[in-house]
Amino acid sequence: MTAAHAIPPTHPFQRSHAIVIAAPAEAVFDYVTNPKTWPAWIASSHELACENRPMRFGDTFHEHWSTRSGPVELDWLVIACEAPKLWIGLTHTQFTGPIVVQYTCEPAQGGGVSFTRTVRNPARPKPPTPEMILRIDAEATAALAAIKRNVEGRKG
């Protein structure tokens, strides 16, 4: 293989964040897997083209997202769904390559649900800077706090 045909190196990246929510697993799972709720808890998510319902295996939807460098259009595919425990969505951008988002709900010690959101970039063209990682962590902390507030505040 010549240098002109060499595959450029990639930089796999993963970040997980978790929170305990005082609600049934089904309530948490259905809330986070309904993309129409995302703008209420994800700062970069602005509008979604999909039905107002939880997305299940094989479903597709479109997200209008914004970054520090401008708007991004994302086409999502749900590649795994085992309600109310596991959900995995897949999309792609030019600047990060594939994006894999995984949500898990597990019983929390002492009651409620331990909700974990994991974001993977398995083939980033370049590694995130330390500043990017700080922003990712801050945005994830705010997102999980909003999920907790919104789900716990719902009247059954």
N, C-alpha and C positions, 0 to 999 in steps of 0.2 A: 504494500500500500504506500503510495507516495504521500508526501506532506500535504499536497493539495487536496487529497481525499481523506485525510485523517479526520476522525471524529473529534470535535473539540471537547475538552474536558468539561465535566459538569460538577456541580457542587450540591449534593443532596442536603436538604434542610428540613428539619421537623421541629415543631413547637407544640406542646400540650399544656392545656390549662383546665382546671377543674374547680367545681363549686358544689356545695351541698344545697339542695333545694327542698323545702318542706312541702312536697306535693307528690302525688302518685306518679310513677314512671311514665304512664301513658300520657298524662297531662304535659309533662316536660317534653317527652319525645314528640308528641303531635305538634307542640308549639315550635320547637326548633327545626323540625323537618318540613314545616310549612314556609316556603320562601317568602310568602307575602308578609310574614312577621319580621323578616330580616332587617328592613330599614328601621324598625323600632329598637334594635339592639346591635346592629353592625354599622359603625360610622360610615364606612365606604360604600354601603349598599343603599341605592336610592330608589330603584323601581324594578319590579319583576314582572315579566310576562309569563303568567301561569295561572292555573286555577287556584282559588283560595282554599287550599287543603294541604295536608301532609303529602309530600312526594314519596312514592314507593319505588321499588325496584323497576328499572326500565323507563321511568318517567324522565322527561326532558323539560327544561325551562330556561328562560333567558333573563340575565341580570344586567342592569345598567349600574356600573360600579364607578367609583372615582378614586383616583390616586393623587399623590402630590404632583404628578406630571400630567394629569388630565383624565378625561373619561375613558373607560374601558368597557367593552361589550363582552359578556361571558355567556357561553352556551354550556349548560350543565347537563350531565347524565347521572342518574342515580345508579350506581354499580353494585350496591348491596343495601338490603333493608331487612332487618329482623326485628320488627316492632315488638315491644318497646325497648329493645336493648342496643341495637347497632344500626347505624345509617352511614353510608359512604357516598359522597358525591365527587364527580370528576369534571374539571374544566381545564382550560389552557390559556396562557397568555404568551405573547412574544417575549416579554421581559423576565418571566419566571419559569416558562415551560409549563409542564403539567402542574395542576394544583389538585391535591386530594384532600378533601375535608371529611373527617370522621367524627361522628357523635356517638358516645356511649352513655347509657344510663344503667347504673348498678345500685342495688340497695346500699344505703349509707348506714354505717354503724350509728345506732341511736335513732334511726328513723329517717325518712325522706329518701332522696335520690342523690347519688353522686353523679353529676353530669360532667363529662370530659369532652372537650373539643380539641381535636388534634388536626393541625394543618401541616401537610407535607408538600414539599417541592422536590420530587425525586431527581430532577435533572435541571436545576437552576444553571443558567449560563455563567453566573458569577455569584460568589457567596454574599449574603447580606452583610452590611456593615454593622458594627456594634450599635450605632445609633438606630438603624433599622430594627434591630432586635429589641431595643428598648421601646421603640414605638409599637412594635407588634405586641409585646407583653402588656404595655399600658392599654392598648386598644382591646386586647383580649380580656383583661381584668374588668374594664368598663362594660364590655359586652356581656360577660357572665353575670355581673351585678345587675344589669338590666334584665336579663333572662329571669334571674331569681325574683326580682321585684315584680316583673310582669306576670310570671306564672303564679307566684304566691299571692298576688293581689287579685287574681281572678276569683270570681264567685262561682262556685260549682253549680 
